[in-house]
Amino acid sequence: MPREVGSRSPRSRPLRQSPSMADVAAMAGVSSQTVSRVANNRQNVDASTRERVLAAMKMLGYRPNTAARALVTGRFGTLGVISFDISAYGNARTFAAITDAAREADLFVNFMGARAQTGAAVRQAFQQLMVQSVDGIILIESQILDTPELRLPSAVPVVFADGDTGHRYANVDIDQAEGTRGVVAHLLGLGHRTVWHVAGPRDSYAARRRAEAWHRSLKDAGAVAPPLLYGDWSAASGYRAGRELATRPEVTAIFAANDQMALGVMRALHEAGRRVPDDVSVAGFDDVPEAAFFPAPLTTVRQDFDAVGRHCVELLLEQIGGEGGTPRQASVAPVLVVRESTAAPAG
């Protein structure tokens, strides 16, 4: 079929070109060298000129050539993050804080999920991120089940968030033991003879530390530690544990290892006709946004995940900047938040 005169085949249409450094320079009224300095975050550019160049970049949709920038600065401007479960509340909050802190430092973030809680899976995720040209890597809650000591390639700096590093790597951690001691002391201080515990999964580093601190706190107070019950962080698993605990008249105080399981425990107690906190006090851990709006507003431990994420980026940038020495271990203090779900035992 003959084509109309003046028509153009799809193949002959000119491709839309990305804006160049020269385009940005022309719009901002500066030299290409100045644009390069701004793109590479050099400091020898006055503030008003930098703002003008950044505005031109944004208006044109200019994206610096990361490969070229790496040749100049030795950095790619990207951080990598590895996690087993980014859907967990604490992990998600930590990741959000990491991305916020990275954005403030003009850095990008690449995320890689580890397929299993093994050293091999972490090393594979590590290698995949290295191929994507990252300047450093953060591992979130990186408990490794099949190896007592994780060893990673030394090509890029590494920071652990809430993980057991054996002081081999920089680490940022919330003091789980301090938070747990606060909960147990609060419940015993109300007059409860002991505190039952619904622990998190056995393969969770955070859950193990909370369970160990719970047991130690009871022992130090001269209280008998009752049998542990285990959940999987979900409200459903807390509900199952709560149904069992509701049948025990001696149970007057329950500490769940996270707020979701505490919610499930409270539901089971309600169905069994045991009131919170009149008959049973319930406490959790995390202080999720909904905790204050539970049927009985929840006493819990607030973890500052924003501080954890920001400290991770801070420690990583220290290493990227060439600050050597012993890997830093940073700890973030939790805060006990007392609400209406805990009270003195009846009678």
C-alpha positions as CSV (number, residue, x, y, z in Angstrom):
1,M,0.0,0.0,0.0
2,P,1.6,3.4,-1.0
3,R,2.6,5.7,1.8
4,E,1.3,9.3,1.8
5,V,3.9,11.9,0.7
6,G,5.6,13.4,3.7
7,S,4.7,10.5,6.0
8,R,7.5,9.1,8.2
9,S,8.0,5.5,9.2
10,P,8.2,4.7,12.9
11,R,11.9,3.7,12.4
12,S,12.8,7.1,11.0
13,R,11.4,9.2,13.9
14,P,14.2,10.9,15.7
15,L,14.9,9.6,19.2
16,R,14.3,12.0,22.1
17,Q,17.7,12.9,23.5
18,S,18.4,13.2,27.2
19,P,19.4,16.7,28.3
20,S,23.1,17.2,28.4
21,M,25.4,19.0,30.7
22,A,25.7,21.8,28.1
23,D,21.9,22.2,28.2
24,V,21.9,22.7,31.9
25,A,24.8,25.1,31.7
26,A,23.0,27.2,29.1
27,M,19.8,27.4,31.1
28,A,21.6,28.2,34.3
29,G,24.0,30.7,32.6
30,V,27.1,29.0,33.9
31,S,29.9,26.9,32.4
32,S,29.8,23.1,31.9
33,Q,32.6,22.9,34.5
34,T,30.4,24.5,37.1
35,V,27.6,22.1,36.3
36,S,30.1,19.2,36.7
37,R,31.2,20.5,40.1
38,V,27.6,20.7,41.3
39,A,26.8,17.2,39.9
40,N,29.8,15.8,41.7
41,N,28.8,17.7,44.9
42,R,32.0,19.8,44.9
43,Q,32.1,22.5,47.5
44,N,33.8,25.2,45.5
45,V,30.5,26.6,44.1
46,D,28.7,29.5,45.8
47,A,25.2,28.7,47.2
48,S,23.2,30.9,44.7
49,T,24.9,29.4,41.7
50,R,24.4,25.8,43.1
51,E,20.7,26.5,43.5
52,R,20.4,27.9,40.0
53,V,22.2,24.8,38.5
54,L,20.0,22.4,40.6
55,A,16.9,24.2,39.5
56,A,18.0,23.9,35.8
57,M,18.7,20.1,36.3
58,K,15.3,19.6,37.8
59,M,13.5,21.6,35.1
60,L,15.3,19.7,32.3
61,G,15.2,16.3,34.0
62,Y,19.0,16.1,33.8
63,R,20.5,13.0,35.3
64,P,24.3,13.0,35.9
65,N,26.3,10.2,34.3
66,T,27.1,8.0,37.3
67,A,30.0,6.2,35.6
68,A,31.6,9.5,34.7
69,R,31.1,10.9,38.2
70,A,32.6,7.8,39.6
71,L,35.8,8.3,37.6
72,V,36.0,11.8,39.0
73,T,35.0,11.2,42.7
74,G,35.8,7.5,43.1
75,R,32.2,7.0,44.3
76,F,28.9,5.9,42.6
77,G,26.6,7.9,44.9
78,T,24.5,4.7,45.8
79,L,24.1,2.7,48.9
80,G,22.9,-0.9,49.0
81,V,20.5,-2.4,51.6
82,I,20.0,-6.1,52.3
83,S,17.1,-7.5,54.4
84,F,15.3,-10.8,54.8
85,D,11.9,-9.3,55.5
86,I,11.3,-5.7,54.6
87,S,7.6,-6.1,55.5
88,A,8.3,-6.4,59.2
89,Y,7.4,-3.2,61.0
90,G,10.9,-2.5,62.4
91,N,12.7,-3.4,59.2
92,A,10.4,-1.2,57.1
93,R,10.8,1.8,59.4
94,T,14.6,1.3,59.5
95,F,14.7,1.1,55.7
96,A,12.5,4.2,55.3
97,A,14.9,6.1,57.6
98,I,17.9,4.9,55.6
99,T,16.4,6.2,52.4
100,D,15.6,9.5,54.0
101,A,19.1,9.9,55.3
102,A,20.6,8.9,52.0
103,R,18.4,11.3,50.1
104,E,19.6,14.2,52.4
105,A,23.2,13.2,51.5
106,D,22.3,13.2,47.8
107,L,22.6,9.4,47.6
108,F,20.5,6.7,46.0
109,V,19.5,3.4,47.6
110,N,19.4,0.0,46.0
111,F,17.5,-2.8,47.9
112,M,18.2,-6.5,47.6
113,G,16.2,-9.1,49.5
114,A,18.1,-12.2,50.8
115,R,16.2,-15.3,49.8
116,A,17.1,-17.3,53.0
117,Q,18.6,-16.6,56.4
118,T,22.0,-18.2,55.4
119,G,25.5,-16.9,54.9
120,A,25.4,-18.0,51.3
121,A,22.2,-16.1,50.6
122,V,23.6,-12.9,52.2
123,R,26.9,-13.2,50.2
124,Q,24.9,-13.7,47.0
125,A,22.8,-10.5,47.7
126,F,26.1,-8.8,48.6
127,Q,27.7,-9.7,45.2
128,Q,24.6,-8.7,43.3
129,L,24.7,-5.2,44.9
130,M,28.4,-4.9,44.2
131,V,27.7,-5.5,40.5
132,Q,25.3,-2.6,40.7
133,S,28.2,-0.3,41.8
134,V,27.3,0.7,45.4
135,D,29.6,2.6,47.7
136,G,28.6,0.7,50.8
137,I,26.0,-1.9,52.1
138,I,23.7,-2.0,55.1
139,L,22.3,-5.3,56.3
140,I,19.0,-5.1,58.3
141,E,18.4,-7.6,61.1
142,S,20.9,-9.9,59.6
143,Q,20.9,-13.0,61.9
144,I,22.6,-15.9,60.0
145,L,21.5,-19.3,61.1
146,D,23.9,-21.6,59.4
147,T,27.2,-19.9,60.3
148,P,28.3,-18.5,63.7
149,E,30.5,-15.8,62.0
150,L,29.5,-14.1,58.8
151,R,32.5,-13.1,56.6
152,L,31.8,-10.7,53.7
153,P,34.1,-9.5,50.8
154,S,36.0,-6.5,51.9
155,A,35.5,-4.6,48.7
156,V,32.9,-2.2,50.1
157,P,32.2,-0.9,53.7
158,V,29.4,-2.7,55.6
159,V,27.1,-1.7,58.5
160,F,24.7,-4.0,60.3
161,A,21.4,-2.8,61.6
162,D,20.1,-4.9,64.5
163,G,22.4,-7.9,63.8
164,D,25.0,-10.0,65.5
165,T,28.4,-9.0,64.0
166,G,30.7,-10.2,66.6
167,H,32.3,-6.7,66.4
168,R,33.7,-7.6,63.0
169,Y,31.6,-4.9,61.3
170,A,30.1,-1.6,62.3
171,N,26.7,-2.1,63.9
172,V,23.7,0.0,65.0
173,D,21.5,-1.7,67.5
174,I,18.5,-0.9,69.8
175,D,19.3,-2.0,73.4
176,Q,16.8,-4.9,73.5
177,A,17.9,-6.0,77.0
178,E,17.3,-2.5,78.4
179,G,13.8,-2.3,76.9
180,T,12.9,-5.8,78.2
181,R,14.2,-5.0,81.7
182,G,12.0,-1.9,81.8
183,V,8.9,-3.9,80.9
184,V,9.5,-6.7,83.4
185,A,10.4,-4.2,86.2
186,H,7.2,-2.3,85.5
187,L,5.0,-5.4,85.7
188,L,6.7,-6.7,88.8
189,G,6.6,-3.2,90.4
190,L,2.8,-3.3,90.0
191,G,2.7,-6.4,92.2
192,H,2.6,-9.3,89.7
193,R,4.5,-12.3,91.1
194,T,5.9,-13.2,87.7
195,V,5.6,-12.3,84.0
196,W,4.7,-14.7,81.2
197,H,6.4,-14.2,77.8
198,V,5.3,-14.8,74.3
199,A,8.6,-14.7,72.4
200,G,9.2,-14.1,68.8
201,P,10.6,-16.7,66.3
202,R,13.6,-18.8,67.5
203,D,15.6,-17.7,64.5
204,S,15.3,-14.0,65.2
205,Y,18.2,-12.3,66.9
206,A,16.0,-9.6,68.4
207,A,13.5,-12.2,69.8
208,R,16.3,-14.2,71.3
209,R,17.8,-11.2,73.1
210,R,14.4,-10.1,74.4
211,A,13.7,-13.7,75.7
212,E,17.1,-13.9,77.4
213,A,16.7,-10.5,79.0
214,W,13.2,-11.5,80.2
215,H,14.5,-14.6,81.8
216,R,17.5,-12.8,83.4
217,S,15.3,-10.0,84.7
218,L,13.0,-12.4,86.5
219,K,15.9,-14.4,87.9
220,D,17.5,-11.2,89.2
221,A,14.3,-10.1,90.8
222,G,13.9,-13.5,92.5
223,A,10.8,-14.4,90.5
224,V,10.1,-17.8,88.9
225,A,10.3,-17.8,85.1
226,P,7.3,-19.6,83.6
227,P,7.5,-21.7,80.4
228,L,8.1,-19.7,77.2
229,L,5.5,-19.6,74.4
230,Y,6.7,-18.8,70.9
231,G,5.0,-16.8,68.1
232,D,6.1,-15.6,64.7
233,W,5.5,-11.8,65.2
234,S,2.0,-12.0,63.8
235,A,-1.2,-11.2,65.7
236,A,-2.5,-14.7,64.8
237,S,0.4,-16.3,66.6
238,G,-0.2,-14.1,69.6
239,Y,-3.8,-15.1,69.6
240,R,-2.9,-18.8,69.7
241,A,-0.6,-18.2,72.6
242,G,-3.2,-16.1,74.3
243,R,-5.8,-18.8,74.1
244,E,-3.4,-21.1,76.0
245,L,-2.5,-18.5,78.6
246,A,-6.2,-17.6,79.1
247,T,-6.8,-21.1,80.5
248,R,-4.3,-20.6,83.3
249,P,-5.8,-18.7,86.3
250,E,-2.2,-18.0,87.6
251,V,-1.4,-15.8,84.6
252,T,-1.8,-12.1,85.6
253,A,0.9,-10.5,83.5
254,I,2.0,-11.2,79.9
255,F,4.9,-9.6,78.0
256,A,4.6,-10.1,74.2
257,A,7.8,-9.7,72.1
258,N,6.0,-7.3,69.7
259,D,2.8,-5.3,69.6
260,Q,1.1,-7.4,67.0
261,M,1.4,-10.5,69.1
262,A,0.2,-8.5,72.1
263,L,-2.9,-7.6,70.1
264,G,-3.6,-11.3,69.4
265,V,-3.1,-12.1,73.1
266,M,-5.6,-9.4,74.1
267,R,-8.2,-10.7,71.7
268,A,-7.8,-14.3,73.1
269,L,-8.2,-13.0,76.7
270,H,-11.3,-11.0,75.7
271,E,-12.9,-14.1,74.2
272,A,-12.1,-16.1,77.3
273,G,-13.8,-13.4,79.5
274,R,-10.5,-12.2,81.1
275,R,-10.3,-8.4,81.2
276,V,-7.3,-6.3,80.3
277,P,-5.9,-5.0,82.6
278,D,-8.3,-5.9,85.4
279,D,-7.6,-9.6,85.3
280,V,-4.4,-9.7,83.1
281,S,-1.9,-7.0,82.3
282,V,-0.5,-7.1,78.8
283,A,2.6,-5.3,77.4
284,G,4.3,-5.3,74.0
285,F,7.4,-4.1,72.2
286,D,7.8,-1.6,69.3
287,D,5.1,1.0,69.9
288,V,3.5,0.7,66.5
289,P,1.3,3.7,65.6
290,E,-1.9,1.7,66.4
291,A,-0.7,0.7,69.9
292,A,-2.3,3.8,71.6
293,F,-5.6,2.8,70.0
294,F,-5.9,-0.8,71.0
295,P,-9.1,-1.6,73.0
296,A,-6.9,-1.2,76.1
297,P,-4.2,1.3,75.0
298,L,-1.0,-0.8,75.0
299,T,1.9,-0.5,77.4
300,T,5.0,-1.1,75.2
301,V,8.6,-0.3,74.4
302,R,9.2,2.4,71.8
303,Q,12.1,1.7,69.5
304,D,13.6,4.7,67.6
305,F,14.0,3.0,64.2
306,D,14.5,6.4,62.6
307,A,17.6,6.9,64.7
308,V,18.8,3.4,63.8
309,G,18.5,4.1,60.0
310,R,20.2,7.5,60.3
311,H,23.1,6.1,62.4
312,C,23.6,3.3,59.8
313,V,24.0,5.9,57.0
314,E,26.3,8.0,59.3
315,L,28.6,5.0,60.1
316,L,28.6,3.9,56.4
317,L,29.6,7.4,55.2
318,E,32.4,7.5,57.8
319,Q,33.8,4.3,56.3
320,I,33.3,5.5,52.7
321,G,35.1,8.7,53.6
322,G,38.1,6.7,54.7
323,E,37.8,6.9,58.5
324,G,39.4,3.6,59.6
325,G,39.9,2.1,63.0
326,T,37.8,-0.4,64.9
327,P,34.3,-0.7,63.5
328,R,31.9,1.5,65.6
329,Q,29.1,-0.1,67.6
330,A,26.3,2.3,68.1
331,S,23.4,1.7,70.5
332,V,20.0,3.4,70.6
333,A,18.1,3.5,73.9
334,P,14.5,2.4,73.9
335,V,11.7,4.1,75.9
336,L,9.0,2.4,78.1
337,V,5.6,3.8,77.2
338,V,3.1,3.1,80.0
339,R,-0.6,3.0,79.0
340,E,-3.8,1.5,80.2
341,S,-3.2,-2.2,79.4
342,T,-1.1,-2.8,82.6
343,A,-2.3,-2.4,86.2
344,A,-1.8,-4.0,89.6
345,P,-3.2,-7.5,89.9
346,A,-6.7,-8.0,91.2
347,G,-6.9,-8.4,95.0
